[in-house]
Amino acid sequence: MRIGELSRRTGVPVPTIKFYVREGLLPAGELTSPNQATYGDGHERRLRLIRSMLGVGGLSLARIAEILAVVDDTSQPVFELMGEVAGTVAAPRPAGSGEPSARARAEVAALGERRGWHVPAGHPDGEALARTLTEAERLGHEGFAVTLDAYAQAAERVAEADLSYVRGLGARDDVLEGVVIGMMLGDAVFGSLRRIAQAEEAGRVYGRGRRGDEE
């Protein structure tokens, strides 16, 4: 297809497509003449992926370039790439900064042992979790750590759903792109469902529509 057709199919303006090509986010089309190129289904899929990362994920073009570089790496096994892609899409955003406390690191290590998870010392997400727990300690909520197993159990169920989705995609590129989209959509979906569930649980515990002592 010509670039105009690619633009119509994806809703991406022609100048933007050309910009993505110049920036290396989108492969160049196959030249059919000095001034003409054709594009295929792979270009269409890549454009939709870029637009999803921009729109749904709110990622910068620099971060998108990093993710696409990982997706395009054919030298690593799919399992290794899935972890790298997921880590790049959802870079840890710890609540606190600085070094985690020894207590928080011990909590994370103990959680990994209880769940049978492989969380070696220095694991990026393990460290991010420990920093979050350290921030909870600083705020006087060190008891928040008792919720870790409940969160972990929910995370295991969500991870099963994530993998069930990407396993059904078949081809390697589809699986890796599914991880990217699934991470972004999954985070948004889980956040919404969590807030809905919290409202329902609060209504059950405290009574929906009560005004306390006024009634």
C-alpha positions as CSV (number, residue, x, y, z in Angstrom):
1,M,0.0,0.0,0.0
2,R,1.1,3.6,-0.5
3,I,1.7,5.9,2.4
4,G,-1.7,7.6,1.9
5,E,-3.5,4.3,2.3
6,L,-1.5,3.5,5.4
7,S,-2.5,6.9,6.8
8,R,-6.2,6.2,6.1
9,R,-6.1,2.8,7.7
10,T,-4.4,3.9,10.9
11,G,-5.6,7.4,11.2
12,V,-2.0,8.6,11.5
13,P,-1.3,11.7,9.3
14,V,1.3,11.3,6.5
15,P,3.7,13.8,8.0
16,T,3.6,11.9,11.3
17,I,4.4,8.6,9.6
18,K,7.3,10.2,7.8
19,F,8.5,11.6,11.2
20,Y,8.3,8.1,12.8
21,V,10.4,6.7,9.9
22,R,13.0,9.5,10.3
23,E,13.2,8.8,14.0
24,G,13.6,5.1,13.5
25,L,10.3,4.1,15.2
26,L,8.9,2.8,11.9
27,P,10.8,0.9,9.2
28,A,11.1,2.7,5.9
29,G,8.8,1.4,3.1
30,E,10.1,-0.5,0.2
31,L,11.1,1.9,-2.6
32,T,9.4,1.3,-5.9
33,S,10.8,4.5,-7.4
34,P,13.0,7.4,-6.2
35,N,9.9,9.1,-4.8
36,Q,7.5,6.3,-4.0
37,A,7.5,3.5,-1.4
38,T,5.1,0.7,-0.5
39,Y,4.1,-0.3,3.0
40,G,2.8,-3.6,4.4
41,D,0.7,-5.0,7.2
42,G,3.8,-4.9,9.5
43,H,3.9,-1.1,9.1
44,E,0.2,-0.8,9.9
45,R,0.6,-3.0,13.0
46,R,3.7,-1.0,14.2
47,L,1.9,2.3,13.8
48,R,-1.1,1.0,15.9
49,L,1.4,-0.1,18.5
50,I,3.1,3.3,18.6
51,R,-0.2,5.1,18.8
52,S,-1.4,2.9,21.6
53,M,1.8,3.5,23.6
54,L,1.3,7.2,23.1
55,G,-2.4,7.3,23.8
56,V,-3.1,4.5,26.3
57,G,0.3,4.3,27.9
58,G,1.2,8.0,27.8
59,L,4.8,7.1,27.0
60,S,7.4,9.5,25.6
61,L,8.8,8.8,22.1
62,A,12.2,8.1,23.8
63,R,10.6,5.4,25.9
64,I,8.7,4.0,22.9
65,A,12.0,3.8,21.0
66,E,13.5,1.7,23.8
67,I,10.5,-0.7,23.9
68,L,10.5,-1.1,20.1
69,A,14.2,-1.9,20.2
70,V,13.5,-4.7,22.7
71,V,10.6,-6.0,20.6
72,D,12.8,-6.1,17.5
73,D,15.6,-8.0,19.2
74,T,15.6,-11.4,17.6
75,S,18.7,-12.6,19.5
76,Q,17.0,-13.4,22.8
77,P,14.4,-16.1,23.7
78,V,10.8,-15.0,23.9
79,F,10.7,-15.6,27.7
80,E,13.7,-13.3,28.3
81,L,12.2,-10.6,26.0
82,M,8.8,-10.8,27.6
83,G,10.4,-9.9,31.0
84,E,12.5,-7.1,29.4
85,V,9.5,-5.7,27.5
86,A,7.3,-5.8,30.6
87,G,10.0,-4.1,32.7
88,T,10.5,-1.4,30.1
89,V,6.8,-0.7,29.7
90,A,6.1,-0.6,33.5
91,A,9.3,0.9,34.9
92,P,9.2,0.8,38.7
93,R,7.7,4.0,40.2
94,P,8.6,3.6,43.9
95,A,6.7,5.8,46.4
96,G,9.9,6.8,48.1
97,S,13.5,7.5,47.2
98,G,16.8,6.4,48.4
99,E,17.8,3.1,49.9
100,P,15.1,0.7,51.2
101,S,15.3,-0.1,54.9
102,A,16.6,-3.5,56.0
103,R,13.1,-4.2,57.4
104,A,11.5,-3.5,54.1
105,R,13.9,-5.7,52.2
106,A,13.4,-8.5,54.7
107,E,9.6,-8.2,54.2
108,V,10.1,-8.5,50.4
109,A,12.4,-11.5,50.8
110,A,10.0,-13.2,53.1
111,L,7.1,-12.6,50.7
112,G,9.1,-14.2,47.9
113,E,9.9,-17.3,50.0
114,R,6.2,-17.7,51.0
115,R,5.0,-17.4,47.4
116,G,7.8,-19.4,45.9
117,W,8.8,-16.4,43.7
118,H,12.3,-15.9,42.3
119,V,13.1,-12.4,43.6
120,P,16.9,-12.2,44.0
121,A,18.7,-9.5,45.9
122,G,18.8,-6.3,43.8
123,H,15.7,-7.3,41.6
124,P,14.4,-4.0,40.2
125,D,10.8,-4.6,41.2
126,G,11.8,-6.1,44.5
127,E,13.8,-3.0,45.3
128,A,10.9,-0.7,44.2
129,L,8.5,-2.7,46.4
130,A,11.0,-2.3,49.3
131,R,11.2,1.4,48.8
132,T,7.5,1.7,48.8
133,L,7.3,-0.2,52.1
134,T,10.1,2.0,53.5
135,E,8.0,5.0,52.6
136,A,5.0,3.4,54.4
137,E,7.3,3.1,57.5
138,R,8.3,6.7,57.2
139,L,4.6,7.7,57.2
140,G,3.9,5.6,60.2
141,H,2.1,2.8,58.4
142,E,4.6,0.0,58.7
143,G,1.7,-2.3,59.4
144,F,0.8,-2.0,55.7
145,A,3.2,-4.9,55.1
146,V,0.5,-7.3,56.4
147,T,-1.4,-6.7,53.2
148,L,1.4,-8.0,51.0
149,D,0.1,-11.6,50.7
150,A,-3.4,-10.4,49.7
151,Y,-1.8,-8.2,47.0
152,A,0.5,-11.0,45.9
153,Q,-2.4,-13.4,45.5
154,A,-4.3,-10.9,43.4
155,A,-1.2,-10.3,41.4
156,E,-0.8,-14.0,40.7
157,R,-4.3,-14.2,39.3
158,V,-3.7,-11.1,37.1
159,A,-0.4,-12.6,35.9
160,E,-2.3,-15.8,34.9
161,A,-4.8,-13.7,32.9
162,D,-2.0,-11.7,31.3
163,L,-0.1,-14.9,30.1
164,S,-3.4,-16.5,29.0
165,Y,-4.0,-13.6,26.7
166,V,-0.5,-13.4,25.2
167,R,-0.2,-17.2,24.8
168,G,-3.2,-17.1,22.4
169,L,-1.5,-14.6,20.1
170,G,0.8,-17.2,18.4
171,A,3.6,-15.5,16.5
172,R,6.6,-14.1,18.4
173,D,6.1,-10.5,17.3
174,D,2.4,-10.7,18.2
175,V,3.2,-12.1,21.6
176,L,5.8,-9.3,22.4
177,E,3.5,-6.6,21.1
178,G,0.7,-8.2,23.2
179,V,2.8,-7.8,26.3
180,V,3.3,-4.1,25.5
181,I,-0.4,-3.5,25.0
182,G,-1.5,-5.9,27.7
183,M,0.7,-4.2,30.3
184,M,-0.7,-0.8,29.5
185,L,-4.3,-1.9,29.2
186,G,-4.0,-4.2,32.1
187,D,-2.8,-1.5,34.4
188,A,-5.6,0.8,33.4
189,V,-8.2,-2.0,33.7
190,F,-6.9,-3.2,37.1
191,G,-6.9,0.4,38.5
192,S,-10.5,0.9,37.5
193,L,-11.6,-2.4,38.8
194,R,-9.8,-1.9,42.1
195,R,-11.5,1.5,42.7
196,I,-14.9,-0.1,41.8
197,A,-14.3,-3.0,44.2
198,Q,-13.1,-0.6,47.0
199,A,-16.3,1.4,46.7
200,E,-18.3,-1.8,46.9
201,E,-16.4,-3.1,49.9
202,A,-16.6,0.3,51.7
203,G,-20.4,0.3,51.1
204,R,-20.6,-3.2,52.6
205,V,-18.4,-2.4,55.6
206,Y,-19.7,1.1,56.4
207,G,-23.1,1.1,54.9
208,R,-23.9,2.7,51.6
209,G,-25.4,6.2,52.0
210,R,-25.1,6.5,55.8
211,R,-24.5,9.9,57.4
212,G,-23.3,8.7,60.7
213,D,-24.6,10.5,63.7
214,E,-26.8,12.8,61.7
215,E,-29.4,10.1,61.3
